[in-house]
Amino acid sequence: MKKITKALMVAGLTLTAALPVHAEEPMTVNVARITADTANTIAVNAIKACREKGIPISVTVVDRNGIVQVQMRDTIAPPVSLNISQKKAYTSVMFNVKGSQLEGRAKGPLPTLGEGLAFMAGSTPITAGGKLYGAIGVSGAPDGKDDEACAVAGLKSVSDDLEMQ
């Protein structure tokens, strides 16, 4: 009986040693983030782009979690535009699309689900190299498409450098 038990143990250990070894999943995640300087550059260039059109705006740059990194209001931009730009940026990063792509969802149940959402044009996600870094929201123009064009201009000012990361 002892020989059978010993033989089974040896066979079991041999089989275990022969099975492929699977690496454990990592216990941490590396998250790409833009620096405060990069977020500031984006915001400044979004304001410059709208100034060239004669439009005073507010701009908010959020990280991938929707937390504000930079928020700026041009000299005579309406104060309410600050809050709206933040909501636009937050919504854009949560859905990882431009605000103009979300306008149709404003009539559905989504707006009732989350406070701080804005399903309107005027934002763009910050993506590069297959990574989502955050989003830019702009408010103050009479048309959200102008807001969005300025957000895109802010992103373009750093996009080549982000792609190289």
C-alpha positions as CSV (number, residue, x, y, z in Angstrom):
1,M,0.0,0.0,0.0
2,K,2.9,2.3,0.8
3,K,4.4,1.6,-2.6
4,I,1.2,2.5,-4.4
5,T,0.8,5.8,-2.4
6,K,4.4,6.6,-3.1
7,A,4.0,5.8,-6.8
8,L,0.9,8.0,-7.0
9,M,2.7,10.9,-5.3
10,V,5.7,10.6,-7.7
11,A,3.3,10.5,-10.7
12,G,1.4,13.5,-9.4
13,L,4.5,15.5,-8.9
14,T,5.8,14.5,-12.3
15,L,2.6,15.6,-14.0
16,T,2.6,18.9,-12.0
17,A,6.2,19.6,-13.1
18,A,5.3,18.8,-16.7
19,L,2.3,21.3,-16.9
20,P,3.0,24.7,-18.5
21,V,3.7,27.4,-16.1
22,H,1.5,30.5,-16.4
23,A,2.8,33.8,-15.3
24,E,0.8,35.6,-12.8
25,E,-1.1,38.7,-13.9
26,P,0.6,41.9,-12.7
27,M,-0.7,43.4,-9.5
28,T,-0.3,47.0,-10.7
29,V,-1.2,49.1,-13.7
30,N,0.9,51.8,-15.3
31,V,-1.3,54.7,-16.3
32,A,0.0,57.3,-18.8
33,R,-0.7,60.9,-17.8
34,I,0.1,64.2,-19.3
35,T,2.0,66.7,-17.2
36,A,0.6,69.9,-15.8
37,D,2.8,71.9,-18.3
38,T,1.3,69.9,-21.2
39,A,-2.3,70.5,-20.0
40,N,-1.4,74.2,-19.7
41,T,-0.1,74.3,-23.2
42,I,-3.2,72.7,-24.5
43,A,-5.4,75.2,-22.7
44,V,-3.4,78.3,-23.8
45,N,-3.5,77.2,-27.4
46,A,-7.2,76.5,-27.3
47,I,-7.8,80.0,-26.1
48,K,-5.4,81.4,-28.8
49,A,-7.3,79.5,-31.5
50,C,-10.7,81.0,-30.4
51,R,-9.1,84.5,-29.9
52,E,-8.1,84.4,-33.6
53,K,-11.8,84.0,-34.4
54,G,-12.7,86.8,-32.0
55,I,-14.3,84.4,-29.5
56,P,-13.6,84.6,-25.7
57,I,-13.8,81.1,-24.2
58,S,-13.2,79.1,-21.2
59,V,-11.3,75.8,-21.4
60,T,-10.9,72.8,-19.1
61,V,-8.4,70.0,-19.5
62,V,-9.2,66.9,-17.4
63,D,-7.2,63.7,-16.9
64,R,-8.4,60.3,-17.8
65,N,-10.5,60.1,-14.6
66,G,-12.3,63.4,-15.4
67,I,-10.4,65.4,-12.8
68,V,-9.5,68.9,-13.7
69,Q,-5.8,69.5,-14.4
70,V,-6.1,73.0,-15.9
71,Q,-9.0,75.4,-16.2
72,M,-8.7,78.9,-17.8
73,R,-11.2,81.6,-18.7
74,D,-10.2,84.2,-21.3
75,T,-10.5,87.8,-20.1
76,I,-14.1,88.5,-21.1
77,A,-15.5,85.0,-21.5
78,P,-18.7,84.6,-19.6
79,P,-18.2,83.1,-16.1
80,V,-20.8,80.4,-16.8
81,S,-18.5,79.0,-19.6
82,L,-16.1,77.7,-16.9
83,N,-18.6,75.2,-15.6
84,I,-19.8,74.2,-19.0
85,S,-16.3,73.6,-20.3
86,Q,-15.6,71.3,-17.4
87,K,-18.8,69.3,-18.1
88,K,-17.9,69.0,-21.7
89,A,-14.4,67.7,-20.9
90,Y,-15.7,65.3,-18.3
91,T,-18.3,63.9,-20.7
92,S,-15.8,63.5,-23.5
93,V,-13.3,61.6,-21.4
94,M,-16.0,59.3,-19.9
95,F,-17.2,58.3,-23.4
96,N,-13.8,58.8,-25.2
97,V,-15.4,60.7,-28.1
98,K,-15.8,64.3,-29.3
99,G,-18.8,66.1,-27.8
100,S,-20.3,66.5,-31.3
101,Q,-20.6,62.7,-31.5
102,L,-22.7,62.7,-28.3
103,E,-25.3,65.3,-29.2
104,G,-27.9,62.7,-30.2
105,R,-27.7,61.0,-26.8
106,A,-28.9,64.1,-25.0
107,K,-32.5,63.0,-25.7
108,G,-32.0,59.6,-24.2
109,P,-31.7,58.3,-20.6
110,L,-28.0,59.0,-20.3
111,P,-28.3,62.7,-19.2
112,T,-30.4,61.6,-16.2
113,L,-27.8,59.1,-15.0
114,G,-24.9,61.4,-14.2
115,E,-24.6,64.8,-12.9
116,G,-21.9,66.8,-14.7
117,L,-22.5,65.4,-18.1
118,A,-22.9,67.7,-21.2
119,F,-23.9,66.0,-24.4
120,M,-23.0,68.8,-26.8
121,A,-20.2,69.8,-29.2
122,G,-17.2,71.5,-27.8
123,S,-14.8,68.8,-26.5
124,T,-12.3,66.2,-27.7
125,P,-10.5,63.4,-26.0
126,I,-6.7,63.6,-25.6
127,T,-5.5,60.4,-27.2
128,A,-2.1,59.5,-28.7
129,G,-0.3,56.3,-29.3
130,G,-3.4,54.3,-28.5
131,K,-3.6,55.8,-25.0
132,L,-6.3,58.0,-23.5
133,Y,-4.8,60.8,-21.5
134,G,-7.9,62.9,-20.8
135,A,-10.1,65.5,-22.6
136,I,-10.4,69.1,-23.4
137,G,-13.7,71.0,-23.1
138,V,-14.3,74.5,-24.5
139,S,-17.3,76.8,-23.9
140,G,-18.1,80.4,-24.9
141,A,-18.6,80.4,-28.6
142,P,-22.1,80.9,-30.0
143,D,-21.8,77.5,-31.7
144,G,-20.4,74.3,-30.1
145,K,-18.6,73.4,-33.3
146,D,-16.4,76.5,-32.9
147,D,-15.8,75.4,-29.3
148,E,-14.8,72.0,-30.5
149,A,-12.5,73.4,-33.2
150,C,-10.6,75.3,-30.6
151,A,-10.4,72.2,-28.4
152,V,-8.9,70.3,-31.3
153,A,-6.5,73.2,-32.0
154,G,-5.3,73.0,-28.4
155,L,-4.7,69.2,-28.8
156,K,-2.9,69.6,-32.1
157,S,-0.4,71.9,-30.4
158,V,1.0,68.9,-28.4
159,S,-0.2,65.9,-30.4
160,D,3.1,65.3,-32.3
161,D,5.0,65.3,-29.0
162,L,2.5,63.0,-27.3
163,E,2.6,60.5,-30.2
164,M,6.4,60.2,-29.6
165,Q,5.9,59.1,-26.0
